[in-house]
Amino acid sequence: MKPSKLLFGSAGTPKSSKKRNSISGIERVKELGLGCMELEFVRGVKMGEATAGDVRRKAEKEDISLSVHAPYYINLNSLEPEKVDASIERIYRSSLIGNLCGARNIVFHPAYYQKDTPEKVYDKVYELLKKLTSRLADESIEVILRPETTGKGTQFGSLQENVRLGVELDNVLPCIDFSHLHARSCGAENCYDEFAATLEFIENELGREGLDDMHMHVSGIEYGEKGERNHLNLDDSDLRYPELMKALKDFKVKGLLICESPDNDEDALLLKRTYEGL
């Protein structure tokens, strides 16, 4: 179910949670006054179907919206066919278990360019996701696949590429990682006008629905000439998050904003307070 407003939450169980499981994470998110949480399947989809049902019931009880981050080990442009097949299976399993958890958005890093042209990689990713979305629909697994904007120029996943996938494929929309866009551009994409231009592009390509159903990642980030290095807490970075929050408010964005800072709960609350204070 799409949120009727912008919700803030943590990537994984909040750092302040006493226990590190998803049920405890949902409880802590609720205690903190946040509205969503991303289930991190980044090391593999290890949750069983029974546990997924428990997670869904807890999230529904606490009114917390869930999403899923699929495993990191995904490359739809691998030179080895078996690795492509394994990547598809990881997205599929994330979707299957995520759907049982009640998560609607399935986030993943799509591919690496390697030695191919961006257009060739786009075509390959498009065809693979077209087949996968058809399979998911046939099995009544109702999710939105969210290719994430990536933080390095060697990775497939520019804003333009991921929005284009959303235009051309059903049940695919981008996950906009503003920190990755900042790192990928080696320090640009970091002021109100640039944030607004990103949101305008999304609206122009996907319509108002593109802004009414966003999934976003935000954190502090360290970067160099080759892009992303690692995530930081917001106040340890140069990300102008107050200007980003103003752009999101001015454009009346709805959806989930997931904080991926090391202190995921404190920074999620910082973003929420900043947004609500505007």
N, C-alpha and C positions, 0 to 999 in steps of 0.2 A: 504494500500500500504506500502510495507516494505521500511524503510529509506535506502538511499544509503550511509549513513555515520552514525557516532555516534552523536545523538542529546541530548542536555541537557535541562532539564526543571524542573518545580515545581510540587509537590504533592498538587493539588488544586490551587485555585486562589493565585497568588503571594501575599506575605504579604504586599508589597508596593502598591497593587492595591487600588484605591480610593473606588471602589465598590466591593462587595463580590460575585457577580454573575459570571457565567461561561463566558459570553460574554466579560465582563470587564477583566476577567482573561486572556483570549486569547489576547485581545488588549495589556495588560501590558506585557505578555510574549514576544510579538512581539517587543514592545518598548525596552525591556531589551536586545534584541538580542539573546534570547533563542529560542529553536526550537520545544519544546513539552510541554504538560501539562497533568497531570492526573486528570480526573474528579473524585471527591471524593464522592461516594455514600455510605460512610461508616456508616451513620446513617439511611440509607434506600434509596430506589430508588424513589425519590420524583419528579423527572423531568418528565414532560409530553411530548407527542410525538411532539406537535407543537414547544415547546421550543427546543427539541432535533434537529429539523430541522433547527432552527435558529442558534444553536450552530455549526452544521455541515457547514452551509454556511459561517459563520464567520471564522471558522478554515480553510476552503478551501481558502477563500479570503486572509487570512494572512499567509497561508502556514505553519500552526502549526499542528503538529501531536498530536492526542489525544489518551489517553488510559483511562481505567476506573478501579477504585478500588471498588469492590463490598462491601456490608455491612459487618461489623465485626461479626454480629450475624449469623455466619455460622459454623456448626459442622456436617460434614457428618458422624460422628461416634457417634452421640447422642444416648443415651439409649431410647429416646422417639421417636417413628416413626414419629409423627407429626412435631417434630423439624427437623428431617432429610428432610421431605417433604418441610418444610418452607425454609430450607437452599438451597435446589435445586431450589426452586422458586426464591429465591433472586439472585442466580447466573444467572438463566434464564432471569429475568427482567433486571438485569444489562447488560446482553448480548443484549437483545432486544433494550433497550433505547440507550445503548452504540453504537450499530450498526447504529441506526438512527442518532447519533451524528457524525458518521464517525470514531469512535474509533474501533481499530482492536484488541487490547489486553485487556482482562478482568481479572484483578488480584483478587485473593481471598485467605484467610487463610483457608486451607482445613478442618482440624479436630483436635481433641484431642485424644490421645491414651486412656485416662481414664485407665481402668484396663486390656485392651486388649493388645495382642502382636503387635509389629509394623507390622508384616506380615499380621495378621488378619485385621488390620486397612487398610493396603495397598489394600488388596483384595476388601474390601468394598468400598473404595474411587474409585478404578479402575472401578468397576461395575457401580457405580452411574454416574461417568463421562462418561463412554462409552454410557450409555443410554441418557445422556444429550447432548453429542456431536451429537448423531444420531438425536435427536429431533431438535437441532439447524440446522443441515444440511437439514432436511426435510422441515424446514420453511425458508430456504435460509437466515439464519442469519449468516453471514460470519464473524466469530470472532475466535480468538485464546484464549482458556482458559489458564490462567497462575496461577497455584498453586504456592504460594509464599513460599520461604524458611523462616522458622519461627525462632523466637529468644529464645524459651524456649524448654528444653528437654521434657516437658510434651506435646508439640504440635507435631502432625504429620506435616512433612514438612522439613525433612533433605534434603541436596543437593542430596544425592543418591536417595531418594524416589521420589523427584519431577522430576529429570532427567529421572528416570525410567518410570514415567508416560508419559513423552514426547516421549520416545522411543516406548512405547507400545500402545499409543493412537493417532489417527489422530486429528489434530486441538487442541492439547494440547502441551504446551511448558512451561518450568519453568520460573517464575519470580525470579531472583537471587537477594536477598537482602543481600548485602555484610556486612552490619551492623548487621543484624540478625545472619549471620554465625559467625561473631566475638563474639557476645554476647552468642550465643548458646554454643560455645566452651570455654566460660569463659576466653576470652582474647587471644586465638590463632586466626588463620585465619586473620593475621594482618601484613604480610610482603610480599614483592614482590614474593618470592618463593611460598608462600602459595596461593596468588592470582593467580599466574601462574598455579599452580597445579589444582586449581578449573577450570580455563579456558581450560586446557588440558583435564581434565575429561569430560567437556561438549563437546569438539570437538571429543574426542574418542567415546563417546556414541551417539551423535547426528549428527556427521559429521560437515563439514565446515558450513553447514546451521545453526547449533546451535550457532555459533559465529556471523554469518551474520544477525541473527534475534533475538537479545537479548532484553529482557526487564529487567531493573535493578532498584533497590532502593539503595540509599546511604544517610547516615546522620551520624552525631555523635550519640553515644549511650552510655548510662549508663547501667551497668550490674553487677550482683552479682553471687553467687554460683548457683542460679537457672536460670541464663540467663538474658534476657532482662528486664530492669526496665522502661526506658523511653528514648525518643530521645533527643539529644542535638545538638547544633550547632557544626560544625566540629572542630573549634578551641578550643572548651570547652571539647573535648573528646580526647581519645588516638588513634583514628582510623588513620592509616597511609595512608591517601588518596592520597598523591603524588605517593606512590608506587603502589597503585591501578590504578591510571591514567596511569602510565607507563606500567603496565601490559596490560591494555585495548588497549593502543596504539601499543605495541609490537605485540599483537595478532590480530591487525587490526579488532577489534570488531565493529560491526554496530548495530544500534537499538536505543532504548530510554533509557536514564539514568535519572531517576526521583529522585529529592532531597526531602527528607522527614524531613529535619531539621526544627526547629521552624522558623528560618529565611530562608524559603525555596527558596526565590529568590536570596538572597545574597550568600548563600552557593552553589546554582546551578551555579551562575556566577563564584564563586571561583573554583569549579570543572572544569568548561569550560576553564577558564584562565590557570589553572594548566595543563590541558590536552594539550591545544594549545601551551603552552610554552615549551613543551618537544621536 
